Amino acid sequence: MKRKVWLSVLREMSTGKRRLSEQGNQIGMELQQGVQKSYKDIIDVSWGDAHALGMKPISFVRQVIAACLYPELLQSDRIPIDARLRAQRLLRVCDGGSVDGGVPSSPENIFICSGSQSALMFILKLLSSGEGPSQMGVLNPMPTYPSFTLALEVQGVAMVPYYLCEEEGWALKIEELHRVLQNTKGHCSPRVLYIINPGNPTGHVQSRESIEEVIRFAAEEKLFLLADEVYQGSVHVEAMEFVSYKKVLSEMGPGYSDTVQLASFHSVSKGFMGECGLRGGYMELVNLDPEVMDVVRTLFSLSTCTAVTGQFALDIMVDPPQPGDPSYPTYSEEARSMAGMEADLLYCTRLLEEAGVCVGPGCEYGQQEGTHHLRMCVMTPTENLEELLRRLKTFHLSFLSEFS
Amino acid sequence: MLSFRSVFAGTLRQEDMGGGALITALWLRKSAGHVMLNPLRLSPFSSSRRTVFGLSASRCGLIQRKMTENGVASRRGKVLTIDTLNPCVKKVEYAVRGPIVQRALQIEKELKEGAKKPFSEVIKANIGDAHAMGQRPITFFRQVLALCSFPDLLDDGSFPEDAKNRARRILQSCGGSSMGAYSASQGIDCVRQDVARYIERRDGGIPSDPDNIYLTTGASDGIVTMLKLLVCGEGQTRTGVMISIPQYPLYSAALAELSAVQINYYLNEERCWSLDISELRRSLAEARQHCNPRALCIINPGNPTGQVQSRQCIEDVIRFAAEEHLFLMADEVYQDNVYADGCQFHSFKKVLFEMGPEYSDTVELASFHSTSKCYMGECGFRGGYMEVINMDPEVKEQLTKLVSVRLCPPVPGQALMDLVVNPPQPGEPSHANFLKERSATLSALAEKAKLTEQILNTVPGITCNPVQGAMYSFPQITIPERAVKEAKEKGQAPDMLYCMKLLEETGICLVPGSGFGQRDGTYHFRMTILPSTDKLRILLDKVKEFHQCFTQQYS
């Protein structure tokens, strides 16, 4: 099989964002050196990185990790007893009572990975083949986040964008999927449908009906489903509920539940844990043949293990403190306050991306619970201020209508 | 002559808001001065190679594709089957965790369930995982990492001041002072600077630019990334990569996956696994007939062979790479694991620069290091770095973008790398204990290296070269004809048959030499020298006993 040259591509979206960030860093350094600007710091809200923006890690997670790394702490009362017990349990399943054998993954179809990006790359690699008209095509949503489209290019697969419906809160319309599929005839071989739910950057949460529609579509059109569900812990609006693709699939009964192939992704990077730097995540594979799974396991063993600190965080994400545990009160309070913060951050992120206005989220400055603010510097010429306020007004009205 | 191929050839251009995006295709062409390909921008509208579809004209002004009629028939059945799987990945094998290890895990399970066997435990001497075999971590490192994970402990009196200072410095360089924030894709700035300083100290003052340092998720990440950049072309012009035989099977697996041509050069077993330039020449000349050789990989100290290259040898290799226009990949993860008298680690970078500008200005080199081996043994943290020398700036930009796809290496691994290159200094509270722990680990390894060579050489039918460095021995074993025949009938490599029987009868898990490559008609196995000295003795005695029985059984 021929393989195209491996080369990453100059992609304007990710380059632009990176350049912005770099420029932000540059300005940040100038500010440190005393250069006068109309603001005293840069707030870079362009990355989905909550810790970088001041969000505090969940104490329980860090206590467990610290005790795993330095087992002397198992005797220290600085670490609550349930965290110590969890660390002990995790160390027991590590080889050598030490963190370096890697925590084995349990059920046969779950693979622990270094964040969802690497899992996505892995799956794309498995699926990719063909050239020209038979080159594998991936249906991916527009708008989407730049790392994913970069991943597609690097993997050498054809991108088949489908547009989310902005007028309906960025919903996924099946007609749109049909339309783009028609257009691929003779140009590539579409085999994968990539869904992000909740959406990035849109934040849209898919309804159960919509998910069923998509699964039916995937079954009819023989598409492998990639369900990127890393934001499942971040649903802010009441009356919206996250339901997983796997759950809906299994509830649709035979004919779907035993044939539609699905890979679901989750990660410790988002939600209220926000542990992007630990690189922990998992993917679950559904309805893959045993011989394929053998190849998957061989290939997976080559990537060695996910960093153990990421695995520990993952363990806690899927098995957090429960009511009655000593750490539960702190844990649930921290989780609740994260959810509140994220609404501020979400607003500011969208404001930056959609209106080019970078402001400070109110949570950074402290505010009454249940209220949200933003901070912006007004030491700017009147025309700028008028422009800024005009943009803010337009954005705010559209934001309100989207979430009402 | 140009040899290039686009990765895909659609074009997307970014619109302001909410529209489609066009990507400008990048073409590579081989430049006169660099092995690496230079990217060139192409005109955005190469209609012969579109691969992006379905963009409506009204949204972004592209020519609308003609909508073709398509009967939407229901096509049930699976998308991904063994037949539709990426053919490249089917070829991939990784002996270190292959079928023998799977059987070992199964046996462990059976033992736990109470099955009766001629042994009570499985000894996993297959993988270079030091901690799994009882090696202790360095206390200082774990203290700093614990402080970084849970900074509340910074006011805890039980941690030494120097550990706290290191932790504070690391946290300061992390976004939001948390290891949970993404770092820059190339790695945390101050860590890269510390790595550069370490390299300078190690190499006698030869400057190292932090900008040439990429922190990676273990060394494997860096190695695979570089191979991805290097491999292109097709048929006669397909990239060939030279790798030593025997080799660490990450290389063969990565090359198989990338459909690159693997060019084998044989290490000389009779001369302690030395590298002969004449063999490099032979292998290259032969390869030139069917592919385009562009890179030369060398593992020093070696895996699985443990040989430590002499300075002269390294110079010869560099000269060879310069003459033959090859990109050098120097895998140096075992650089602290040198045991034999008269052997010393020389980094490729150092030797390159000491050879003067004729070489140091031109030879392209990537060197790799990791936190998984040496005295640290912290495989689970996935820490590592690579230093790239004389890389074309445009290609370097592409490399920087390529690594950004996986966002960033795990931050705890980066923190650990920082400690490895910046350990406790004389005068600091943790210095004495650090030195003690490090030399205890390294001297234990040296002792075990000698013991292994010694005992194996007392077995008729086994010859073991001195284990000069790294963590393994790779002895040659004589397998009787009858056993070879039986293996062939079973469709198994003879040394796989040997190792499987060894596992079933003694519980010892080794990796057959066929997983690493060896000269035709010779057989080997690789075992680690990591088990504790006591366990190692038991292991070696059992192997001795088994070999004698096996030989007798099949004679």
Interface residues (C-beta under 8 A of the other chain):
Chain A: M1 K2 R3 K4 V5 W6 L7 S8 V9 L10 R11 E12 M13 S14 T15 G16 R18 W47 D49 A50 H51 A52 L53 G54 M55 K56 P57 S59 R62 Q63 I65 A66 A67 L69 Y70 E72 L73 S76 R78 I79 C94 D95 G96 S98 V99 D100 G101 G102 S114 G115 Q117 S118 M121 K125 L126 L127 S128 S129 Q135 G137 M142 P143 S147 T149 L150 A151 E153 V154 G156 V157 A158 M159 V160 P161 Y162 Y163 E166 H178 R179 V180 L181 Q182 N183 T184 K185 G186 H187 C188 R191 V192 A219 E220 E221 K222 L223 F224 G255 T259 Q261 M273 G274 E275 C276 G277 L278 R279 N287 L288 D289 E291 V292 V295 T298 L299 S301 L302 S303 T304 C305 T306 A307 V308 T309 G310 E354
Chain B: F4 R5 S6 V7 F8 G10 R13 Q14 M17 G18 G20 A21 I23 T24 A25 L26 L28 L37 P39 R41 R50 T51 V52 F53 G54 L55 S56 R59 R65 M67 T68 N70 V72 S74 R75 R76 G77 K78 V79 L80 T81 I82 T84 L85 N86 P87 C88 V89 K90 V92 E93 Y94 R97 G98 D129 A130 H131 A132 M133 G134 Q135 P137 R142 Q143 L145 A146 L147 S149 F150 P151 D152 L153 D156 S158 C174 G175 G176 S178 M179 G180 A181 Y182 S183 T217 G218 S220 K228 L229 L230 V231 C232 G233 E234 L250 A253 E257 L258 S259 G377 E378 C379 G380 F381 R382 Q398 K401 L402 S404 V405 R406 L407 C408 P409 P410 V411 P412 G413
